[in-house]
Amino acid sequence: MSYNVELVYGDEVATVPSHLEGGILTMGGNPYAEMSVTYNYNAYYSKFLHTKGLRGLSGLTGRQSIPNLIFAMLHLGTDRDDDYWAKTPGNAGYALKIMLGWASLHQDAVWNIT
């Protein structure tokens, strides 16, 4: 199970530099601000990001989410484990680091997290 994360302008997903992040990889990289983030990190998100976990960012603009993302990242760190699925603070923080980059690029886009 995972969160589906995307940063959108209406019905259009924002474009970002091609990436290979999240639980589902796209061959050649994904040029859109979308990724799958495992529920394994939820305890960290509920503690440091929002009581609703990652979904608590849904409906916020990139600009509005930046302070929340920074706060959580500072507490979690961004050091990834070799195992993406491992429930580590660094894995959880690294996903937020990617989202922070997208939020910075598209401050008026809105988070859609299901």
N, CA, C and O atoms as a Tinker XYZ file with bonds, in Angstrom:
   456  protein
     1  N      0.849000   -1.174000    0.000000    73     2
     2  CA     0.000000    0.000000    0.000000    64     1     3
     3  C      0.894000    1.236000    0.000000    63     2     4     5
     4  O      1.998000    1.241000    0.544000    81     3
     5  N      0.371000    2.277000   -0.630000    73     3     6
     6  CA     1.169000    3.497000   -0.715000    64     5     7
     7  C      0.282000    4.712000   -0.911000    63     6     8     9
     8  O     -0.892000    4.615000   -1.269000    81     7
     9  N      0.893000    5.854000   -0.661000    73     7    10
    10  CA     0.272000    7.135000   -0.980000    64     9    11
    11  C      0.566000    7.433000   -2.445000    63    10    12    13
    12  O      1.674000    7.179000   -2.919000    81    11
    13  N     -0.403000    7.962000   -3.157000    73    11    14
    14  CA    -0.167000    8.495000   -4.494000    64    13    15
    15  C     -0.046000   10.000000   -4.325000    63    14    16    17
    16  O     -0.998000   10.671000   -3.924000    81    15
    17  N      1.114000   10.514000   -4.628000    73    15    18
    18  CA     1.440000   11.919000   -4.408000    64    17    19
    19  C      1.588000   12.608000   -5.750000    63    18    20    21
    20  O      2.316000   12.132000   -6.621000    81    19
    21  N      0.900000   13.726000   -5.919000    73    19    22
    22  CA     1.100000   14.530000   -7.124000    64    21    23
    23  C      0.878000   15.999000   -6.797000    63    22    24    25
    24  O      0.107000   16.348000   -5.903000    81    23
    25  N      1.564000   16.836000   -7.533000    73    23    26
    26  CA     1.444000   18.288000   -7.410000    64    25    27
    27  C      0.836000   18.773000   -8.713000    63    26    28    29
    28  O      1.414000   18.590000   -9.784000    81    27
    29  N     -0.340000   19.398000   -8.618000    73    27    30
    30  CA    -1.130000   19.657000   -9.818000    64    29    31
    31  C     -1.557000   21.118000   -9.959000    63    30    32    33
    32  O     -1.674000   21.868000   -8.990000    81    31
    33  N     -1.780000   21.470000  -11.207000    73    31    34
    34  CA    -2.463000   22.700000  -11.591000    64    33    35
    35  C     -3.783000   22.248000  -12.192000    63    34    36    37
    36  O     -3.830000   21.885000  -13.367000    81    35
    37  N     -4.844000   22.260000  -11.420000    73    35    38
    38  CA    -6.120000   21.745000  -11.916000    64    37    39
    39  C     -6.004000   20.264000  -12.190000    63    38    40    41
    40  O     -5.715000   19.477000  -11.289000    81    39
    41  N     -6.233000   19.878000  -13.452000    73    39    42
    42  CA    -6.150000   18.464000  -13.837000    64    41    43
    43  C     -4.785000   18.071000  -14.388000    63    42    44    45
    44  O     -4.571000   16.914000  -14.751000    81    43
    45  N     -3.864000   19.025000  -14.451000    73    43    46
    46  CA    -2.552000   18.771000  -15.041000    64    45    47
    47  C     -1.488000   18.608000  -13.957000    63    46    48    49
    48  O     -1.356000   19.455000  -13.072000    81    47
    49  N     -0.734000   17.518000  -14.033000    73    47    50
    50  CA     0.373000   17.307000  -13.106000    64    49    51
    51  C      1.540000   18.190000  -13.535000    63    50    52    53
    52  O      1.891000   18.245000  -14.714000    81    51
    53  N      2.135000   18.880000  -12.564000    73    51    54
    54  CA     3.267000   19.764000  -12.844000    64    53    55
    55  C      4.443000   18.962000  -13.401000    63    54    56    57
    56  O      4.632000   17.798000  -13.048000    81    55
    57  N      5.225000   19.589000  -14.264000    73    55    58
    58  CA     6.417000   18.939000  -14.803000    64    57    59
    59  C      7.628000   19.328000  -13.948000    63    58    60    61
    60  O      7.731000   20.447000  -13.444000    81    59
    61  N      8.530000   18.367000  -13.809000    73    59    62
    62  CA     9.741000   18.546000  -13.014000    64    61    63
    63  C     10.892000   17.857000  -13.742000    63    62    64    65
    64  O     10.663000   17.098000  -14.683000    81    63
    65  N     12.127000   18.116000  -13.315000    73    63    66
    66  CA    13.224000   17.358000  -13.905000    64    65    67
    67  C     12.970000   15.859000  -13.725000    63    66    68    69
    68  O     12.509000   15.432000  -12.666000    81    67
    69  N     13.261000   15.080000  -14.726000    73    67    70
    70  CA    13.010000   13.640000  -14.705000    64    69    71
    71  C     13.613000   13.005000  -13.452000    63    70    72    73
    72  O     14.745000   13.306000  -13.075000    81    71
    73  N     12.840000   12.119000  -12.812000    73    71    74
    74  CA    13.282000   11.504000  -11.562000    64    73    75
    75  C     12.954000   10.018000  -11.531000    63    74    76    77
    76  O     12.118000    9.524000  -12.287000    81    75
    77  N     13.632000    9.333000  -10.644000    73    75    78
    78  CA    13.416000    7.901000  -10.417000    64    77    79
    79  C     13.123000    7.700000   -8.934000    63    78    80    81
    80  O     13.802000    6.913000   -8.275000    81    79
    81  N     12.136000    8.389000   -8.407000    73    79    82
    82  CA    11.827000    8.339000   -6.985000    64    81    83
    83  C     10.501000    7.649000   -6.730000    63    82    84    85
    84  O      9.641000    7.571000   -7.607000    81    83
    85  N     10.353000    7.148000   -5.509000    73    83    86
    86  CA     9.101000    6.530000   -5.093000    64    85    87
    87  C      9.122000    5.028000   -5.229000    63    86    88    89
    88  O     10.116000    4.435000   -5.648000    81    87
    89  N      8.007000    4.425000   -4.867000    73    87    90
    90  CA     7.902000    2.980000   -4.843000    64    89    91
    91  C      7.643000    2.351000   -6.191000    63    90    92    93
    92  O      7.809000    1.142000   -6.348000    81    91
    93  N      7.238000    3.146000   -7.172000    73    91    94
    94  CA     7.003000    2.642000   -8.529000    64    93    95
    95  C      7.895000    3.438000   -9.463000    63    94    96    97
    96  O      7.768000    4.659000   -9.555000    81    95
    97  N      8.790000    2.762000  -10.151000    73    95    98
    98  CA     9.744000    3.439000  -11.023000    64    97    99
    99  C      9.275000    3.410000  -12.469000    63    98   100   101
   100  O      8.697000    2.426000  -12.930000    81    99
   101  N      9.531000    4.490000  -13.168000    73    99   102
   102  CA     9.202000    4.598000  -14.580000    64   101   103
   103  C     10.491000    4.471000  -15.382000    63   102   104   105
   104  O     11.458000    5.187000  -15.124000    81   103
   105  N     10.509000    3.568000  -16.347000    73   103   106
   106  CA    11.705000    3.391000  -17.151000    64   105   107
   107  C     12.073000    4.713000  -17.814000    63   106   108   109
   108  O     11.244000    5.355000  -18.458000    81   107
   109  N     13.318000    5.101000  -17.646000    73   107   110
   110  CA    13.785000    6.346000  -18.234000    64   109   111
   111  C     13.502000    7.563000  -17.375000    63   110   112   113
   112  O     13.918000    8.666000  -17.728000    81   111
   113  N     12.810000    7.398000  -16.267000    73   111   114
   114  CA    12.498000    8.516000  -15.377000    64   113   115
   115  C     11.122000    9.085000  -15.641000    63   114   116   117
   116  O     10.536000    8.881000  -16.704000    81   115
   117  N     10.623000    9.798000  -14.658000    73   115   118
   118  CA     9.297000   10.396000  -14.728000    64   117   119
   119  C      9.430000   11.920000  -14.757000    63   118   120   121
   120  O     10.029000   12.489000  -13.845000    81   119
   121  N      8.895000   12.595000  -15.769000    73   119   122
   122  CA     9.016000   14.047000  -15.859000    64   121   123
   123  C      7.888000   14.802000  -15.143000    63   122   124   125
   124  O      7.737000   16.009000  -15.332000    81   123
   125  N      7.109000   14.107000  -14.336000    73   123   126
   126  CA     5.980000   14.744000  -13.655000    64   125   127
   127  C      6.162000   14.712000  -12.140000    63   126   128   129
   128  O      6.829000   13.830000  -11.599000    81   127
   129  N      5.562000   15.679000  -11.474000    73   127   130
   130  CA     5.614000   15.783000  -10.014000    64   129   131
   131  C      4.622000   14.794000   -9.425000    63   130   132   133
   132  O      3.584000   15.172000   -8.882000    81   131
   133  N      4.969000   13.511000   -9.545000    73   131   134
   134  CA     4.129000   12.445000   -9.013000    64   133   135
   135  C      5.012000   11.281000   -8.602000    63   134   136   137
   136  O      6.022000   10.989000   -9.242000    81   135
   137  N      4.616000   10.629000   -7.535000    73   135   138
   138  CA     5.325000    9.433000   -7.089000    64   137   139
   139  C      4.452000    8.675000   -6.109000    63   138   140   141
   140  O      3.469000    9.194000   -5.580000    81   139
   141  N      4.834000    7.458000   -5.891000    73   139   142
   142  CA     4.192000    6.592000   -4.913000    64   141   143
   143  C      5.106000    6.550000   -3.691000    63   142   144   145
   144  O      6.309000    6.323000   -3.822000    81   143
   145  N      4.535000    6.770000   -2.499000    73   143   146
   146  CA     5.327000    6.741000   -1.265000    64   145   147
   147  C      4.722000    5.690000   -0.337000    63   146   148   149
   148  O      3.532000    5.749000   -0.027000    81   147
   149  N      5.526000    4.738000    0.104000    73   147   150
   150  CA     5.036000    3.650000    0.932000    64   149   151
   151  C      4.412000    4.137000    2.242000    63   150   152   153
   152  O      4.863000    5.115000    2.838000    81   151
   153  N      3.367000    3.433000    2.672000    73   151   154
   154  CA     2.748000    3.706000    3.974000    64   153   155
   155  C      3.698000    3.380000    5.123000    63   154   156   157
   156  O      3.453000    3.781000    6.260000    81   155
   157  N      4.770000    2.664000    4.839000    73   155   158
   158  CA     5.718000    2.304000    5.892000    64   157   159
   159  C      6.232000    3.523000    6.642000    63   158   160   161
   160  O      6.648000    3.408000    7.795000    81   159
   161  N      6.209000    4.682000    6.010000    73   159   162
   162  CA     6.742000    5.896000    6.628000    64   161   163
   163  C      5.684000    6.670000    7.410000    63   162   164   165
   164  O      5.997000    7.702000    8.004000    81   163
   165  N      4.452000    6.201000    7.421000    73   163   166
   166  CA     3.338000    6.974000    7.972000    64   165   167
   167  C      3.538000    7.410000    9.422000    63   166   168   169
   168  O      3.169000    8.530000    9.775000    81   167
   169  N      4.107000    6.563000   10.262000    73   167   170
   170  CA     4.293000    6.943000   11.671000    64   169   171
   171  C      5.142000    8.206000   11.784000    63   170   172   173
   172  O      4.884000    9.056000   12.637000    81   171
   173  N      6.142000    8.329000   10.938000    73   171   174
   174  CA     6.987000    9.529000   10.957000    64   173   175
   175  C      6.216000   10.751000   10.457000    63   174   176   177
   176  O      6.339000   11.841000   11.016000    81   175
   177  N      5.428000   10.565000    9.412000    73   175   178
   178  CA     4.669000   11.685000    8.872000    64   177   179
   179  C      3.599000   12.155000    9.845000    63   178   180   181
   180  O      3.347000   13.355000    9.963000    81   179
   181  N      2.969000   11.216000   10.543000    73   179   182
   182  CA     1.943000   11.581000   11.524000    64   181   183
   183  C      2.549000   12.336000   12.702000    63   182   184   185
   184  O      1.886000   13.178000   13.308000    81   183
   185  N      3.792000   12.043000   13.024000    73   183   186
   186  CA     4.451000   12.691000   14.152000    64   185   187
   187  C      5.045000   14.049000   13.794000    63   186   188   189
   188  O      4.929000   14.997000   14.571000    81   187
   189  N      5.673000   14.153000   12.640000    73   187   190
   190  CA     6.425000   15.367000   12.317000    64   189   191
   191  C      5.831000   16.239000   11.215000    63   190   192   193
   192  O      6.205000   17.406000   11.095000    81   191
   193  N      4.918000   15.703000   10.410000    73   191   194
   194  CA     4.402000   16.463000    9.272000    64   193   195
   195  C      2.992000   16.977000    9.532000    63   194   196   197
   196  O      2.728000   18.175000    9.428000    81   195
   197  N      2.085000   16.057000    9.871000    73   195   198
   198  CA     0.673000   16.403000   10.070000    64   197   199
   199  C      0.006000   15.228000   10.761000    63   198   200   201
   200  O      0.395000   14.082000   10.541000    81   199
   201  N     -0.982000   15.490000   11.586000    73   199   202
   202  CA    -1.675000   14.397000   12.282000    64   201   203
   203  C     -2.327000   13.427000   11.311000    63   202   204   205
   204  O     -2.540000   12.264000   11.654000    81   203
   205  N     -2.645000   13.880000   10.109000    73   203   206
   206  CA    -3.220000   12.998000    9.079000    64   205   207
   207  C     -2.136000   12.353000    8.228000    63   206   208   209
   208  O     -2.435000   11.740000    7.203000    81   207
   209  N     -0.895000   12.482000    8.639000    73   207   210
   210  CA     0.207000   11.936000    7.859000    64   209   211
   211  C      0.420000   12.735000    6.590000    63   210   212   213
   212  O      0.149000   13.935000    6.548000    81   211
   213  N      0.896000   12.080000    5.578000    73   211   214
   214  CA     1.188000   12.737000    4.307000    64   213   215
   215  C     -0.060000   13.358000    3.690000    63   214   216   217
   216  O      0.014000   14.404000    3.045000    81   215
   217  N     -1.207000   12.711000    3.891000    73   215   218
   218  CA    -2.452000   13.237000    3.327000    64   217   219
   219  C     -2.830000   14.608000    3.887000    63   218   220   221
   220  O     -3.643000   15.318000    3.296000    81   219
   221  N     -2.253000   14.971000    5.000000    73   219   222
   222  CA    -2.513000   16.284000    5.582000    64   221   223
   223  C     -2.067000   17.435000    4.697000    63   222   224   225
   224  O     -2.496000   18.572000    4.895000    81   223
   225  N     -1.209000   17.152000    3.722000    73   223   226
   226  CA    -0.770000   18.194000    2.786000    64   225   227
   227  C     -1.748000   18.387000    1.629000    63   226   228   229
   228  O     -1.676000   19.394000    0.925000    81   227
   229  N     -2.655000   17.442000    1.426000    73   227   230
   230  CA    -3.613000   17.542000    0.315000    64   229   231
   231  C     -4.382000   18.856000    0.394000    63   230   232   233
   232  O     -4.882000   19.242000    1.450000    81   231
   233  N     -4.461000   19.525000   -0.739000    73   231   234
   234  CA    -5.178000   20.791000   -0.819000    64   233   235
   235  C     -4.313000   22.009000   -0.548000    63   234   236   237
   236  O     -4.723000   23.134000   -0.832000    81   235
   237  N     -3.119000   21.799000    0.000000    73   235   238
   238  CA    -2.210000   22.919000    0.218000    64   237   239
   239  C     -1.461000   23.215000   -1.070000    63   238   240   241
   240  O     -1.226000   22.321000   -1.883000    81   239
   241  N     -1.093000   24.461000   -1.248000    73   239   242
   242  CA    -0.231000   24.804000   -2.377000    64   241   243
   243  C      1.198000   24.419000   -2.024000    63   242   244   245
   244  O      1.529000   24.165000   -0.866000    81   243
   245  N      2.025000   24.384000   -3.046000    73   243   246
   246  CA     3.437000   24.143000   -2.793000    64   245   247
   247  C      3.978000   25.136000   -1.784000    63   246   248   249
   248  O      4.698000   24.755000   -0.861000    81   247
   249  N      3.641000   26.398000   -1.949000    73   247   250
   250  CA     4.104000   27.461000   -1.047000    64   249   251
   251  C      3.666000   27.189000    0.388000    63   250   252   253
   252  O      4.468000   27.307000    1.315000    81   251
   253  N      2.410000   26.827000    0.575000    73   251   254
   254  CA     1.891000   26.577000    1.922000    64   253   255
   255  C      2.547000   25.369000    2.576000    63   254   256   257
   256  O      2.679000   25.325000    3.799000    81   255
   257  N      2.958000   24.394000    1.783000    73   255   258
   258  CA     3.514000   23.164000    2.344000    64   257   259
   259  C      4.992000   23.265000    2.705000    63   258   260   261
   260  O      5.493000   22.446000    3.475000    81   259
   261  N      5.684000   24.239000    2.172000    73   259   262
   262  CA     7.136000   24.330000    2.366000    64   261   263
   263  C      7.538000   24.340000    3.845000    63   262   264   265
   264  O      8.441000   23.587000    4.210000    81   263
   265  N      6.924000   25.144000    4.713000    73   263   266
   266  CA     7.343000   25.115000    6.127000    64   265   267
   267  C      7.146000   23.738000    6.777000    63   266   268   269
   268  O      7.988000   23.293000    7.556000    81   267
   269  N      6.036000   23.068000    6.454000    73   267   270
   270  CA     5.770000   21.738000    7.013000    64   269   271
   271  C      6.837000   20.746000    6.549000    63   270   272   273
   272  O      7.356000   19.965000    7.346000    81   271
   273  N      7.156000   20.784000    5.262000    73   271   274
   274  CA     8.142000   19.856000    4.702000    64   273   275
   275  C      9.517000   20.083000    5.325000    63   274   276   277
   276  O     10.213000   19.127000    5.667000    81   275
   277  N      9.903000   21.340000    5.470000    73   275   278
   278  CA    11.206000   21.656000    6.065000    64   277   279
   279  C     11.252000   21.189000    7.514000    63   278   280   281
   280  O     12.229000   20.565000    7.930000    81   279
   281  N     10.214000   21.481000    8.286000    73   279   282
   282  CA    10.166000   21.079000    9.693000    64   281   283
   283  C     10.352000   19.568000    9.827000    63   282   284   285
   284  O     11.181000   19.108000   10.612000    81   283
   285  N      9.582000   18.804000    9.063000    73   283   286
   286  CA     9.660000   17.347000    9.144000    64   285   287
   287  C     11.031000   16.846000    8.706000    63   286   288   289
   288  O     11.599000   15.958000    9.343000    81   287
   289  N     11.562000   17.403000    7.632000    73   287   290
   290  CA    12.879000   16.972000    7.140000    64   289   291
   291  C     13.975000   17.223000    8.175000    63   290   292   293
   292  O     14.877000   16.403000    8.346000    81   291
   293  N     13.891000   18.358000    8.859000    73   291   294
   294  CA    14.904000   18.670000    9.872000    64   293   295
   295  C     14.891000   17.645000   11.004000    63   294   296   297
   296  O     15.937000   17.337000   11.576000    81   295
   297  N     13.721000   17.123000   11.325000    73   295   298
   298  CA    13.612000   16.131000   12.386000    64   297   299
   299  C     13.949000   14.719000   11.916000    63   298   300   301
   300  O     14.475000   13.913000   12.684000    81   299
   301  N     13.651000   14.424000   10.673000    73   299   302
   302  CA    13.831000   13.069000   10.159000    64   301   303
   303  C     15.185000   12.838000    9.501000    63   302   304   305
   304  O     15.689000   11.715000    9.493000    81   303
   305  N     15.765000   13.877000    8.959000    73   303   306
   306  CA    16.970000   13.724000    8.158000    64   305   307
   307  C     16.599000   13.207000    6.773000    63   306   308   309
   308  O     15.425000   12.978000    6.485000    81   307
   309  N     17.583000   13.028000    5.932000    73   307   310
   310  CA    17.334000   12.585000    4.561000    64   309   311
   311  C     18.282000   11.461000    4.129000    63   310   312   313
   312  O     18.428000   11.191000    2.937000    81   311
   313  N     18.914000   10.818000    5.090000    73   311   314
   314  CA    19.832000    9.710000    4.774000    64   313   315
   315  C     19.021000    8.460000    4.469000    63   314   316   317
   316  O     18.375000    7.892000    5.349000    81   315
   317  N     19.063000    8.043000    3.214000    73   315   318
   318  CA    18.287000    6.875000    2.773000    64   317   319
   319  C     18.983000    5.579000    3.136000    63   318   320   321
   320  O     20.210000    5.480000    3.150000    81   319
   321  N     18.159000    4.593000    3.429000    73   319   322
   322  CA    18.609000    3.222000    3.597000    64   321   323
   323  C     18.669000    2.584000    2.210000    63   322   324   325
   324  O     17.956000    3.017000    1.305000    81   323
   325  N     19.496000    1.579000    2.032000    73   323   326
   326  CA    19.545000    0.872000    0.747000    64   325   327
   327  C     18.198000    0.234000    0.410000    63   326   328   329
   328  O     17.868000    0.043000   -0.760000    81   327
   329  N     17.429000   -0.090000    1.439000    73   327   330
   330  CA    16.107000   -0.699000    1.266000    64   329   331
   331  C     15.043000    0.395000    1.312000    63   330   332   333
   332  O     14.748000    0.923000    2.384000    81   331
   333  N     14.470000    0.737000    0.170000    73   331   334
   334  CA    13.435000    1.777000    0.085000    64   333   335
   335  C     12.292000    1.516000    1.068000    63   334   336   337
   336  O     11.733000    2.461000    1.626000    81   335
   337  N     11.940000    0.252000    1.284000    73   335   338
   338  CA    10.776000   -0.114000    2.096000    64   337   339
   339  C     11.051000   -0.055000    3.596000    63   338   340   341
   340  O     10.114000   -0.132000    4.390000    81   339
   341  N     12.307000    0.081000    3.999000    73   339   342
   342  CA    12.655000    0.106000    5.423000    64   341   343
   343  C     12.021000    1.315000    6.102000    63   342   344   345
   344  O     12.038000    2.426000    5.572000    81   343
   345  N     11.461000    1.077000    7.285000    73   343   346
   346  CA    10.808000    2.142000    8.062000    64   345   347
   347  C     11.870000    2.925000    8.812000    63   346   348   349
   348  O     12.079000    2.713000   10.007000    81   347
   349  N     12.542000    3.830000    8.110000    73   347   350
   350  CA    13.590000    4.638000    8.738000    64   349   351
   351  C     13.249000    6.115000    8.612000    63   350   352   353
   352  O     12.597000    6.522000    7.650000    81   351
   353  N     13.683000    6.921000    9.576000    73   351   354
   354  CA    13.442000    8.362000    9.471000    64   353   355
   355  C     14.030000    8.944000    8.194000    63   354   356   357
   356  O     13.402000    9.775000    7.539000    81   355
   357  N     15.233000    8.510000    7.842000    73   355   358
   358  CA    15.888000    9.043000    6.648000    64   357   359
   359  C     15.133000    8.741000    5.375000    63   358   360   361
   360  O     15.044000    9.597000    4.495000    81   359
   361  N     14.581000    7.536000    5.252000    73   359   362
   362  CA    13.780000    7.203000    4.074000    64   361   363
   363  C     12.562000    8.110000    3.988000    63   362   364   365
   364  O     12.235000    8.625000    2.919000    81   363
   365  N     11.893000    8.302000    5.120000    73   363   366
   366  CA    10.710000    9.170000    5.143000    64   365   367
   367  C     11.097000   10.603000    4.798000    63   366   368   369
   368  O     10.408000   11.271000    4.027000    81   367
   369  N     12.197000   11.070000    5.369000    73   367   370
   370  CA    12.643000   12.440000    5.104000    64   369   371
   371  C     13.096000   12.647000    3.675000    63   370   372   373
   372  O     12.904000   13.724000    3.110000    81   371
   373  N     13.699000   11.620000    3.082000    73   371   374
   374  CA    14.163000   11.752000    1.705000    64   373   375
   375  C     12.990000   11.977000    0.745000    63   374   376   377
   376  O     13.092000   12.789000   -0.175000    81   375
   377  N     11.882000   11.265000    0.951000    73   375   378
   378  CA    10.703000   11.483000    0.105000    64   377   379
   379  C     10.212000   12.926000    0.250000    63   378   380   381
   380  O      9.788000   13.541000   -0.728000    81   379
   381  N     10.269000   13.456000    1.458000    73   379   382
   382  CA     9.856000   14.848000    1.677000    64   381   383
   383  C     10.809000   15.828000    0.997000    63   382   384   385
   384  O     10.391000   16.889000    0.533000    81   383
   385  N     12.085000   15.470000    0.940000    73   383   386
   386  CA    13.069000   16.309000    0.250000    64   385   387
   387  C     12.701000   16.452000   -1.231000    63   386   388   389
   388  O     12.791000   17.543000   -1.795000    81   387
   389  N     12.291000   15.356000   -1.848000    73   387   390
   390  CA    11.866000   15.400000   -3.246000    64   389   391
   391  C     10.641000   16.311000   -3.371000    63   390   392   393
   392  O     10.573000   17.161000   -4.259000    81   391
   393  N      9.690000   16.121000   -2.481000    73   391   394
   394  CA     8.469000   16.933000   -2.521000    64   393   395
   395  C      8.778000   18.411000   -2.298000    63   394   396   397
   396  O      8.155000   19.270000   -2.921000    81   395
   397  N      9.727000   18.718000   -1.422000    73   395   398
   398  CA    10.119000   20.108000   -1.179000    64   397   399
   399  C     10.681000   20.737000   -2.455000    63   398   400   401
   400  O     10.394000   21.894000   -2.760000    81   399
   401  N     11.469000   19.981000   -3.185000    73   399   402
   402  CA    11.996000   20.492000   -4.451000    64   401   403
   403  C     10.882000   20.828000   -5.423000    63   402   404   405
   404  O     10.919000   21.864000   -6.087000    81   403
   405  N      9.884000   19.945000   -5.505000    73   403   406
   406  CA     8.755000   20.202000   -6.398000    64   405   407
   407  C      7.953000   21.402000   -5.924000    63   406   408   409
   408  O      7.548000   22.238000   -6.732000    81   407
   409  N      7.720000   21.492000   -4.615000    73   407   410
   410  CA     6.949000   22.614000   -4.059000    64   409   411
   411  C      7.661000   23.934000   -4.328000    63   410   412   413
   412  O      7.014000   24.950000   -4.581000    81   411
   413  N      8.970000   23.923000   -4.277000    73   411   414
   414  CA     9.749000   25.138000   -4.545000    64   413   415
   415  C      9.646000   25.561000   -6.004000    63   414   416   417
   416  O      9.601000   26.753000   -6.307000    81   415
   417  N      9.609000   24.587000   -6.906000    73   415   418
   418  CA     9.487000   24.872000   -8.339000    64   417   419
   419  C      8.075000   25.326000   -8.721000    63   418   420   421
   420  O      7.903000   26.148000   -9.621000    81   419
   421  N      7.079000   24.792000   -8.037000    73   419   422
   422  CA     5.666000   25.017000   -8.400000    64   421   423
   423  C      4.884000   25.466000   -7.171000    63   422   424   425
   424  O      4.047000   24.730000   -6.649000    81   423
   425  N      5.167000   26.670000   -6.724000    73   423   426
   426  CA     4.594000   27.152000   -5.472000    64   425   427
   427  C      3.084000   27.374000   -5.527000    63   426   428   429
   428  O      2.427000   27.377000   -4.487000    81   427
   429  N      2.529000   27.558000   -6.714000    73   427   430
   430  CA     1.085000   27.766000   -6.830000    64   429   431
   431  C      0.309000   26.499000   -7.168000    63   430   432   433
   432  O     -0.922000   26.512000   -7.198000    81   431
   433  N      1.019000   25.414000   -7.421000    73   431   434
   434  CA     0.359000   24.118000   -7.676000    64   433   435
   435  C     -0.155000   23.568000   -6.344000    63   434   436   437
   436  O      0.275000   24.011000   -5.279000    81   435
   437  N     -1.066000   22.610000   -6.405000    73   435   438
   438  CA    -1.730000   22.079000   -5.215000    64   437   439
   439  C     -1.415000   20.590000   -5.063000    63   438   440   441
   440  O     -1.382000   19.848000   -6.045000    81   439
   441  N     -1.187000   20.170000   -3.833000    73   439   442
   442  CA    -0.935000   18.759000   -3.550000    64   441   443
   443  C     -2.215000   17.957000   -3.619000    63   442   444   445
   444  O     -3.238000   18.346000   -3.055000    81   443
   445  N     -2.152000   16.841000   -4.308000    73   443   446
   446  CA    -3.219000   15.864000   -4.353000    64   445   447
   447  C     -2.606000   14.557000   -3.866000    63   446   448   449
   448  O     -1.806000   13.940000   -4.570000    81   447
   449  N     -2.983000   14.139000   -2.662000    73   447   450
   450  CA    -2.377000   12.952000   -2.072000    64   449   451
   451  C     -3.500000   12.001000   -1.654000    63   450   452   453
   452  O     -4.323000   12.321000   -0.797000    81   451
   453  N     -3.509000   10.848000   -2.272000    73   451   454
   454  CA    -4.556000    9.862000   -1.977000    64   453   455
   455  C     -3.954000    8.568000   -1.502000    63   454   456
   456  O     -4.682000    7.620000   -1.206000    81   455
